[in-house]
């Protein structure tokens, strides 16, 4: 579920908040905070599944509403609750592992049923939804396309936005990540029970990158500060934006201690993050500092990719 970029962003946020605390730099506490952030992303993923599932259930009541119309449309006459009554949603409903996870994370209790209903009613007005109802010749991927349409519409709907923002104040940060995972999940359906767990972050991204990057950034904080002081030359360290300083320290740590990640990839990643989260001038500033130090590191043998990088001078 988590890419390295997602990890870098979450770690950047944790370190920034920590830098504003009265007792910064406590490794155990920061690891716990990072673990909580990652767990929150799992909550967000399961919330999306739960909202979509509840959304499909509204098609059952919609059938009765349409049948009671005095002047029904062609869609009303042909309407069946196929958004809920299909093999993909059957698999969600019959997935005991998923149902337990939904319950454990209190998704059903946290859902605003009125917002779910309003979101469904907006979906039901779309031309695409009507076309699915009227379709008689259903190809193999018919229900997949229908559920994908429902999710894509849902993820941009104002009622879903209100519901998810009520629960998660970081939705906008993780939105593209979760939407990408949800689309993959829907395309893989129907699945065996517990398949959603395969989208949870594994040890490669957590132990071998996230927690290691955190530990090393804290461990080599003073070393990196000395390197930056030299690289800044006549520029006072106190004048550097706090977020830029954190990104630079993370980047230097990654450059030297993660020998399998290409240097250009690391530099480009932190430059892109700075564009999204820091000042207008941060991109050029961070790129210039990292490029200058990278050349110095290579010349002095401090960075050895695909080997063991030495961080101590």
C-alpha positions in Angstrom: 0.0 0.0 0.0 2.7 2.5 0.9 5.3 3.6 -1.6 8.6 5.0 -0.5 7.4 8.4 -1.3 4.4 8.0 1.0 6.8 6.9 3.7 9.1 9.9 3.2 6.1 12.2 3.5 4.8 10.6 6.6 8.2 10.6 8.2 8.8 14.3 7.2 5.5 15.2 9.0 6.5 13.3 12.1 9.9 14.9 12.3 8.5 18.3 11.6 5.9 18.0 14.4 8.6 16.6 16.7 10.9 19.6 16.0 8.2 21.8 17.4 8.0 19.8 20.6 9.7 20.6 23.9 11.6 17.3 24.0 12.5 16.4 20.4 14.5 13.5 19.0 13.2 10.6 21.1 13.6 7.6 18.8 11.1 5.2 20.5 8.4 7.9 20.7 8.9 8.9 17.1 8.7 5.3 15.9 5.4 4.8 17.7 4.0 8.0 16.1 5.1 6.8 12.7 3.6 3.4 13.3 0.3 5.1 14.3 0.4 7.1 11.1 0.8 4.0 9.0 -2.0 2.3 11.0 -4.2 5.3 10.3 -3.6 4.7 6.5 -4.9 1.1 7.0 -8.0 2.6 8.7 -8.5 4.9 5.7 -8.3 2.0 3.3 -10.8 -0.1 5.2 -13.1 2.9 5.6 -13.1 3.3 1.8 -14.1 -0.4 1.4 -16.8 0.0 4.1 -18.3 3.1 2.6 -18.4 1.5 -0.9 -20.1 -1.6 0.5 -22.7 0.5 2.3 -23.2 2.5 -0.8 -24.1 -0.6 -2.9 -26.7 -1.6 -0.3 -28.6 1.5 -1.0 -29.5 0.1 -4.4 -31.9 -2.3 -2.6 -34.1 0.5 -1.3 -33.7 2.3 -4.6 -35.5 -0.5 -6.3 -38.6 0.0 -4.2 -38.5 3.7 -4.7 -38.3 3.4 -8.5 -41.2 0.9 -8.6 -43.5 3.2 -6.7 -43.1 6.0 -9.3 -46.2 7.0 -11.2 -44.3 7.8 -14.4 -41.2 5.6 -14.4 -38.4 6.1 -16.8 -36.9 3.3 -18.9 -34.1 2.9 -16.3 -36.8 2.8 -13.5 -38.6 0.0 -15.3 -35.5 -2.0 -15.9 -34.0 -1.3 -12.5 -32.5 -4.2 -10.4 -30.2 -3.7 -7.4 -27.2 -5.1 -9.4 -24.8 -2.7 -7.7 -25.3 -4.8 -4.6 -26.5 -8.1 -6.0 -23.4 -9.2 -7.9 -20.5 -11.6 -7.5 -18.0 -8.8 -6.5 -20.1 -7.5 -3.6 -21.1 -11.0 -2.7 -17.4 -11.7 -2.1 -17.1 -8.6 0.1 -20.1 -9.7 2.1 -18.9 -13.3 2.5 -15.3 -12.3 3.4 -15.3 -13.1 7.1 -11.8 -11.7 7.5 -12.8 -8.4 6.0 -16.1 -8.3 8.0 -14.1 -8.8 11.2 -11.7 -6.0 10.2 -14.5 -3.6 9.4 -15.9 -4.3 12.9 -12.5 -4.1 14.6 -11.9 -0.7 13.1 -15.5 0.5 13.9 -16.2 1.4 10.3 -20.0 0.7 10.4 -20.4 2.7 13.6 -18.4 5.6 12.2 -20.3 5.8 8.9 -22.8 8.6 8.5 -25.7 6.6 6.8 -27.3 9.8 5.6 -24.2 10.8 3.8 -23.8 7.4 2.2 -27.4 7.5 1.0 -27.0 11.0 -0.4 -23.8 9.9 -2.2 -25.7 6.9 -3.7 -28.6 9.1 -4.9 -26.1 11.4 -6.7 -24.5 8.3 -8.2 -27.9 7.0 -9.3 -28.4 10.1 -11.3 -25.4 9.6 -13.5 -25.8 8.6 -17.1 -23.2 5.8 -16.7 -25.2 4.2 -13.9 -28.4 4.2 -16.0 -26.4 2.5 -18.8 -25.3 -0.3 -16.5 -28.9 -0.9 -15.5 -30.1 -1.0 -19.1 -27.3 -3.2 -20.4 -28.5 -6.7 -21.4 -25.3 -8.0 -22.9 -23.0 -8.1 -20.0 -19.3 -8.9 -20.7 -17.1 -10.7 -18.2 -15.8 -7.4 -16.7 -19.3 -5.8 -16.5 -19.6 -5.8 -12.7 -15.9 -4.7 -12.3 -16.5 -1.6 -14.5 -19.8 -0.9 -12.7 -18.1 -1.0 -9.3 -15.1 1.0 -10.5 -17.5 3.7 -11.8 -19.3 3.7 -8.4 -16.0 4.0 -6.5 -14.5 6.7 -8.8 -17.8 8.7 -8.4 -17.9 8.1 -4.7 -14.3 9.3 -4.1 -15.0 12.7 -5.7 -18.5 13.1 -4.2 -19.1 15.9 -1.7 -20.9 13.7 0.8 -18.1 11.1 0.8 -15.5 14.0 1.1 -17.4 15.3 4.2 -17.7 11.8 5.7 -14.0 10.9 5.2 -12.7 14.3 6.3 -14.8 14.0 9.5 -12.8 10.8 10.3 -9.4 11.5 8.8 -7.7 14.9 8.7 -5.0 13.5 6.3 -7.4 12.3 3.6 -6.0 14.8 1.0 -2.5 13.6 1.7 -3.3 9.9 1.2 -6.1 10.3 -1.3 -4.2 9.3 -4.5 -2.6 6.4 -2.6 -5.8 5.0 -1.3 -7.7 5.5 -4.6 -4.9 3.6 -6.4 -5.1 0.7 -4.0 -8.9 0.6 -4.1 -8.9 0.4 -7.9 -6.5 -2.5 -7.8 -8.6 -4.2 -5.1 -11.8 -3.8 -7.1 -10.1 -5.1 -10.3 -8.9 -8.2 -8.4 -12.4 -9.0 -7.1 -14.0 -11.4 -6.5 -11.2 -12.6 -4.2 -10.5 -15.1 -1.5 -11.2 -14.1 2.1 -8.6 -11.8 3.5 -7.2 -10.7 0.1 -7.4 -7.1 1.2 -4.5 -7.8 3.6 -2.1 -8.2 0.7 -2.5 -4.4 0.2 -1.2 -3.7 3.7 2.4 -2.5 3.9 4.9 -5.4 4.4 8.2 -5.6 6.2 10.2 -4.5 3.1 8.7 -1.0 3.2 8.3 -0.8 7.0 11.4 -2.5 8.6 13.8 -2.1 5.7 12.9 1.5 4.8 10.5 3.4 7.0 11.8 2.6 10.5 15.4 2.3 9.4 15.2 5.8 7.7 13.7 7.2 10.9 16.4 5.6 13.1 19.3 6.7 10.9 18.0 10.2 10.5 17.9 10.6 14.3 21.2 8.8 14.8 23.1 11.0 12.3 21.4 14.2 13.0 24.5 16.0 14.3 26.7 14.6 11.5 24.2 15.9 8.9 24.0 19.3 10.6 27.8 19.7 10.3 27.7 18.7 6.7 24.9 21.2 6.0 26.7 24.0 7.8 29.7 23.5 5.5 27.6 23.3 2.4 25.6 26.4 3.3 28.8 28.4 3.4 27.9 32.0 4.2 24.2 31.1 4.8 23.1 31.0 8.4 21.6 27.6 9.4 18.9 29.4 11.4 17.6 31.1 8.2 16.9 27.7 6.5 13.2 26.8 6.7 12.6 24.1 9.3 10.9 21.8 6.8 13.7 22.2 4.3 16.2 21.3 6.9 14.3 18.2 7.8 14.1 17.2 4.2 17.8 17.8 3.7 18.7 15.7 6.7 16.4 12.8 5.6 17.9 13.0 2.1 21.5 13.0 3.3 20.7 10.0 5.5 19.1 8.1 2.6 21.9 9.0 0.2 24.6 7.5 2.5 22.9 4.6 4.3 20.6 3.2 1.7 23.1 1.9 -0.8 20.6 0.2 -3.1 18.6 3.4 -3.9 20.2 5.4 -6.8 21.4 8.8 -5.7 19.4 10.6 -8.5 16.2 8.9 -7.3 16.7 10.0 -3.7 17.5 13.6 -4.8 14.6 13.8 -7.2 12.2 12.4 -4.6 13.1 15.0 -1.9 13.0 17.8 -4.5 9.4 16.7 -5.5 8.3 16.5 -1.9 9.6 20.1 -1.3 7.6 21.3 -4.2 4.4 19.9 -2.7 5.0 20.9 0.9 7.5 23.7 1.3 8.2 27.2 -0.1 8.4 28.2 -3.7 12.2 28.5 -3.5 12.7 25.2 -1.7 13.0 23.1 -4.9 16.0 25.0 -6.2 17.6 25.3 -2.8 17.3 21.6 -1.8 18.4 20.5 -5.3 21.4 22.7 -5.2 22.5 21.6 -1.7 22.0 17.9 -2.4 23.8 18.1 -5.7 26.8 19.8 -4.2 27.0 17.4 -1.3 26.5 14.4 -3.6 29.5 15.3 -5.7 31.5 15.7 -2.5 30.4 12.4 -1.1 31.2 10.5 -4.3 34.7 12.2 -4.5 35.4 11.3 -0.9 34.0 7.8 -1.1 31.3 8.5 1.6 28.6 7.2 -0.8 29.1 3.8 -2.3 26.0 2.5 -4.0 25.4 -1.2 -4.0 28.0 -1.4 -1.2 28.4 -0.1 2.3 28.1 3.6 2.6 30.2 5.3 5.3 28.5 8.1 7.2 31.1 9.1 9.8 33.8 11.5 8.8 
